[in-house]
Amino acid sequence: MRFTKSFKDWRQGLSRREVRVIAAAILLIMITSVMLFFEPIWRTHQQLQANVAAREQDLNWLNEQAKSVSKFENDCAGRAIKNGSDREILDLILRRNQLRTKVNREDGGSHFLEFEVNDANKVLKMIGHFACEQFALKRLSINRLLIDENLGRYVAKIQLRRVR
């Protein structure tokens, strides 16, 4: 009660224009306070919506890919695993694919191969052959060597490890 009386007394000492300016300032302060309160919430909401949209796109893409995965067949079925050392098996696979390696070394159970091919898909096919012989792919690098505009060669660097 005392506060309202002192407020009324203070307000009576002001002109009408001063009261309007003070009321407008109080209104602006309140609007700014509300905006500052809700702005981080709104920003987080927008980020979450964008994240959900990206995840939905990923989910749709994965669902499409899942349909095509069933079409792939494993051509390793029914094959007997070859006997021999890892190096012999790798050399056999490389000879079958008519490839000569620049690097063919073994270090701590890992095999490092480096060779050039005309078609990068040949490298991927060979990785399938390695997998059939129980070699796990640790690293793969395929880089294009530009000979001219129409002819390209690829350098493949592969690290494999035999799994048993």
C-alpha positions, 0 to 999 in steps of 0.5 A: 500500500505504501509502495503504490502511494509513493509510486502515485506521488512520484508519477504525479510529479512527471509530465504526461510525455515522461510517463509515456516514455517510461511506459514504452521503455518498460514495455521494451525491456519486458519484450527484450527480456522475453526474447532473450529468454526464449531465443536460446530455446528457439535456436535449440529447437531449430537445430533439433529440427534440422538434425531430425530432418537429416536423420530422416534422410539418412534413414530413408537412404539406408532403407533404400540401400537395405533393399538392394543389399539382399540382391548381393550374393556372396561368391565365396559360398562352397569354396574351400579355403586354400592351404599355404602361406599367406604370401603364397595365397596373396601371390596366387590371387594377384597372378589370377588377376594378372597384377604385378605388385610394386610392394608386397611385404609383410610386417607383424602379421599385416600384408602391404600390397601396392600395384597399378591397375587400369580400372579401380573396380578391379581392385574392389573385385580383388578385395572380394577375392581376398575376403574369400580367403579370410583376409580382412581389409585394414586400409585401402587407398586408391589414387588416380594417376592422370596419364592424359585426359582419356587414359587413367591408371590407378595406384592401389595401396592395401593393408590386409590381415589374415583372420582365422 
